[in-house]
Amino acid sequence: MSMEKTHSGDSAGLPHYVLVFALSWLAWMLLAGSLATAEAVTGAVAALVVTLMSGRHLAVYTGVRFTWLAAVHLPAFLFVFLRALVYANVDMARRVLSPALPIRPEIVRVETRLQSALGKLLLTNAITLTPGTLAVDVHGSQIRVHWVYCPPGLDMESRTAAIVSAFERHLCGFLK
């Protein structure tokens, strides 16, 4: 899958460094499984080193929106994704177990409102991780998707609503 650069020249600012530091430190603390002072200090030092070493690569985080609503949209996106994941797994199991094997595969184009590389990356991963769809390519605002069952006669707007809209509604809340 090709991901084109959408923001050449973007550079990471202080909020992006803080985000990477916080996520690195949180990951350390979760993996350590201890709230001991020594673990917290060691984790903070390790997170600082990781953040400073990866500084020139933090431009990918310029797609993150730092608003109070982001704290609402991220869990909402995870809920919508998990619900879609369960539904798609049940649907695919039904198709596999059905003697008639009701499939109608097609590669379709859908539109996205997301502009950042990180936004498109999360959207295409959500599409790909949901059984029955596979993001094949991203070009500009269009994503090519292999869809196991594409109802006949759908226009791009209908395909976008069926595949992308539920994810994108919440992704747009915390990503550009």
Secondary structure by P-SEA (a helix, b strand, c coil): cccccccccccccaaaaaaaaaaaaaaaaaaaccccaaaaaaaaaaaaaaaaaaccccccccccccccaaaaaaaaaaaaaaaaaaaaaaaaaaaaacccccccccbbbbbbccccaaaaaaaaaaaaaccccccccccccbbbbbcccccccccaaaaaaaccaaaaaaaaaccc
